[in-house]
Amino acid sequence: MSRTGKVCLIGAGPGDPELLTLRALRMLQEADAVVYDRLVSPEILALAPDTARRLFVGKAPKHHPVPQDEINALLAELALNGYSVARLKGGDPLIFGRGSEEAAHLTSLGIPVEYAPGITAAQGAAAATGVPLTHRGLASGVRYVTGHRQADGVLDLDWASLADPDTTLVVYMGVANIAQIAMCLMAEGLPGSTPVMAIANATTPRETRLFSSLERIAPDTCAANLSAPVLFVIGRVVKLCADWPAVEFLSSEETETRTVIARAAHA
Ligand SMILES: C[S@@+](CC[C@H](N)C(=O)[O-])C[C@H]1O[C@@H](n2cnc3c(N)ncnc32)[C@H](O)[C@@H]1O
């Protein structure tokens, strides 16, 4: 190969291969090399041609993640050597996916970049559980926030604006900081009784759901020992899930007994 190739930034969705877009599938099938993350399911990876090189750049258990600079350099090297590269990322590459950093590096070198959007974890979780992200009378908007800062820095979100009972809050990468997140939201006035769903491995056969309240979500998450990846959906819309406990939470003592862990029907 000699001519400059290209890099396709492809959203693989939250796990279920049926959630891949047709464009993503075509780009994947046309790839000479696939560079993929930990959250990409094996079923999706299997859709790439057998002849395509497969390069894992995610964070393996007990190993450091491949530094972003090295991933950028690898993508550039492959494309400059003429490869048509499928850069596969979980969910959507432009939502907490660092896709824009990779694209900026590649375009600065004159390497063509194309995109295939993916279904982000929040939307996958919504469809899997029947918890809408917006709902007339319950949530007039939705916000996606990260619950994690680079190098474990301070989580300095705009808590006052996030503590809005009329907006659904979706927290990505929030397990380690869920106690702080819940505390800061309550300190800004969001009621402790606000419903919360934690969902692990949404849209996969390993999907697990935990229902709780803002004041209970930290200890409940700890007790449930959910396996990554985990997403939190905070807001009144959570009550619309068929799995939501039939009787509403009345006090903190009662919330403890009403926490429900349900495994998905497709498990
Ligand atoms: C680095 S972010 C990547 C987000 C991804 N780009 C997206 O659009 O969904 C990783 C976080 O996404 C969430 N996530 C991704 N896939 C998930 C899934 N299948 N179930 C639950 N959470 C998921 C978790 O919060 C996880 O810590």
The ligand as an SDF file (V2000), in Angstrom:
LIG
                    3D

 27 29  0  0  0  0  0  0  0  0999 V2000
  -15.2050    6.4230   28.0370 C   0  0  0  0  0  0  0  0  0  0  0  0
  -16.9380    6.4650   28.2030 S   0  0  0  0  0  0  0  0  0  0  0  0
  -17.3880    6.0850   26.5520 C   0  0  0  0  0  0  0  0  0  0  0  0
  -18.7970    6.4910   26.2400 C   0  0  0  0  0  0  0  0  0  0  0  0
  -19.2050    6.0880   24.8340 C   0  0  0  0  0  0  0  0  0  0  0  0
  -18.4590    6.8220   23.8600 N   0  0  0  0  0  0  0  0  0  0  0  0
  -20.6920    6.2610   24.6040 C   0  0  0  0  0  0  0  0  0  0  0  0
  -21.0660    7.1010   23.7800 O   0  0  0  0  0  0  0  0  0  0  0  0
  -21.4680    5.5550   25.2360 O   0  0  0  0  0  0  0  0  0  0  0  0
  -17.2110    4.9500   29.0580 C   0  0  0  0  0  0  0  0  0  0  0  0
  -18.4690    5.0040   29.9140 C   0  0  0  0  0  0  0  0  0  0  0  0
  -19.6370    4.8810   29.1070 O   0  0  0  0  0  0  0  0  0  0  0  0
  -20.6460    4.2040   29.8190 C   0  0  0  0  0  0  0  0  0  0  0  0
  -21.0040    3.0020   29.0750 N   0  0  0  0  0  0  0  0  0  0  0  0
  -20.5350    2.6300   27.8660 C   0  0  0  0  0  0  0  0  0  0  0  0
  -21.1450    1.5100   27.4380 N   0  0  0  0  0  0  0  0  0  0  0  0
  -22.0040    1.1460   28.4160 C   0  0  0  0  0  0  0  0  0  0  0  0
  -22.9160    0.0670   28.5830 C   0  0  0  0  0  0  0  0  0  0  0  0
  -23.0820   -0.8700   27.6470 N   0  0  0  0  0  0  0  0  0  0  0  0
  -23.6330    0.0180   29.7290 N   0  0  0  0  0  0  0  0  0  0  0  0
  -23.4970    0.9550   30.6840 C   0  0  0  0  0  0  0  0  0  0  0  0
  -22.6520    1.9950   30.5840 N   0  0  0  0  0  0  0  0  0  0  0  0
  -21.9210    2.0950   29.4670 C   0  0  0  0  0  0  0  0  0  0  0  0
  -20.0790    3.8990   31.1960 C   0  0  0  0  0  0  0  0  0  0  0  0
  -20.4190    4.9650   32.0600 O   0  0  0  0  0  0  0  0  0  0  0  0
  -18.5880    3.8970   30.9220 C   0  0  0  0  0  0  0  0  0  0  0  0
  -17.8420    4.1420   32.0950 O   0  0  0  0  0  0  0  0  0  0  0  0
  1  2  1  0
  2  3  1  0
  2 10  1  0
  3  4  1  0
  4  5  1  0
  5  6  1  0
  5  7  1  0
  7  8  2  0
  7  9  1  0
 10 11  1  0
 11 12  1  0
 11 26  1  0
 12 13  1  0
 13 14  1  0
 13 24  1  0
 14 15  1  0
 14 23  1  0
 15 16  2  0
 16 17  1  0
 17 18  1  0
 17 23  2  0
 18 19  1  0
 18 20  2  0
 20 21  1  0
 21 22  2  0
 22 23  1  0
 24 25  1  0
 24 26  1  0
 26 27  1  0
M  CHG  2   2   1   9  -1
M  END
$$$$
